[in-house]
Amino acid sequence: MTALATTDALFFEKTGLDRDKTLRRVEDALHGADDGELYLEYTQTEALTFDDGHIKAASHDIDRGFGLRAVSGEATGYAHAAVLDDGALARAAETVKAVRHGASGVFAVGPPHPEKPLYTDVNPLGGAGFADKVRLLEHIDAYARRKDARVVQVSATLSGQWRAVQIVRPGGWRTADLRPLVRLSIQIVCASGDRRESGSSGAGGRRTFDALFDEAAWQKVADEALAQALTNLESVAAPAGEMPVVLGSGWPGVLLHEAVGHGLEGDFNRKETSAFAGLMGETVASPGVTVIDEGCIDERRGSLTVDDEGTPTGRTTLIEDGRLVGFMQDRMNARLMGHHATGNGRRESYAHMPLPRMTNTYMAAGEDDPEDILKSVDNGLYAVNFGGGQVDITSGRFVFSCTEAYMIENGRVGAPVKGATLIGNGPEILTRVQRIGNDTALDPGIGVCGKEGQGVPVGVGQPTLLVSSITVGGTQV
């Protein structure tokens, strides 16, 4: 069954909506507008958390609804409802018509349909049963405790989601997508004497639970969380001051995502509130720095066959060999800036309007061997994992905390450090990249991005990088 057929059954055959009447309502509501769509959504979500030897929380939710949007120039009319019936849609249509005044009256045509989906259409929640999932979490708990006597707490969460969406535009244009999403998260606390430290790891993607039930896969996640916790038990106070910093490959790309990626989204640049506004075609990074947003990688957490406006995702080069060459665009900002939509129109749910958002954003590989990069640093910091951070989009300034970091002493990885934070300016950091490793990797499938109160799943990545100087905030007296 195709995605359109599946969503027709969910949104029309099993609800109070008539398909033909719905198409006519969309036609009438958006007549004369510059853009807009009806977004229909059905979501099943499940999560199980196992903590200290027992199930701590279990949830299963089903949500469905619609969002109707009309766009005229920069004005947007949006109405949504958590019910699928003609009365609710009729009221929404009357609401969004209010913004049609002043529109050009030339409605943007729908994009071409994608050739094939990027992931399975199978609902992951319909696979393994509840008892099997509990048993997996029990195995994880027992495995971690057997590995080391210093383990005092194990918390594991297994979550899954299946989302079906259909997007409708005037003229009978429709597209649909069926989106699975799974994730395993493990946090381990270890103790030695009076000291307790934690480590965490995870894995996931747009697939079924089968990959996470593979013993080698979940043991790898547990081993990584345990290794981080044990490393932190041996950590010393982090130094403070300006120093060279080597950023590890993979998940440390979250710093690139936050400190640089948001500044390359179309709305911030159209409104000239980004540090990159007005710099198209200019050199904004060191030679060799190439940054890409790619929403069409099979089964990745941030991938979408079509975005939440119905545009197929693709591969958008943002910075190429140090030069700014592109932005991530939704339909509205692309139209207003005279660009093409890049498949980056995303929303948290039917209750939210789409915004230009990242999908899987990463820095391309260079030519340097990661070991040679470390050997080239006499004294500095090696940052392997990050936790939370804050970024000012307008200035590009950021503060990020390291959850796993080490001193570099005479070209060798030294003692682990605790309490290190990286403080700097994203655009400036790009110009301080001195060496780029040949080991680009994407994160294991755990990222969530927030913007204007909306959260969406994303991917991040990068190779090992040497940044000549970053301010390190530490705790060493």
URBELZI-V309531 format. One record per run of one state. SS is the DSSP state (H for helix, E for strand, L for the rest). FROM is the first residue (numbers start at 1). TO is the last residue. If there is no record, write none. Layout:
SS,FROM,TO + SS,FROM,TO
This chain:
L,1,2 + H,3,13 + L,14,15 + E,16,16 + L,17,18 + H,19,30 + L,31,34 + E,35,51 + L,52,53 + E,54,72 + L,73,74 + E,75,81 + L,82,84 + E,85,85 + H,86,99 + L,100,123 + H,124,126 + L,127,129 + H,130,147 + L,148,150 + E,151,169 + H,170,172 + E,173,192 + L,193,194 + E,195,205 + L,206,209 + H,210,213 + L,214,214 + H,215,233 + L,234,235 + E,236,237 + L,238,240 + E,241,247 + L,248,252 + H,253,264 + E,265,265 + H,266,270 + L,271,282 + E,283,283 + L,284,290 + E,291,294 + L,295,305 + E,306,306 + L,307,311 + E,312,312 + L,313,314 + E,315,320 + L,321,322 + E,323,324 + L,325,327 + E,328,328 + L,329,330 + H,331,337 + L,338,344 + E,345,346 + L,347,354 + E,355,356 + L,357,359 + E,360,363 + L,364,367 + E,368,368 + L,369,369 + H,370,375 + L,376,378 + E,379,391 + L,392,396 + E,397,409 + L,410,411 + E,412,418 + L,419,420 + E,421,425 + H,426,431 + L,432,432 + E,433,437 + L,438,440 + E,441,442 + L,443,446 + E,447,451 + L,452,453 + E,454,462 + L,463,464 + E,465,473 + L,474,477
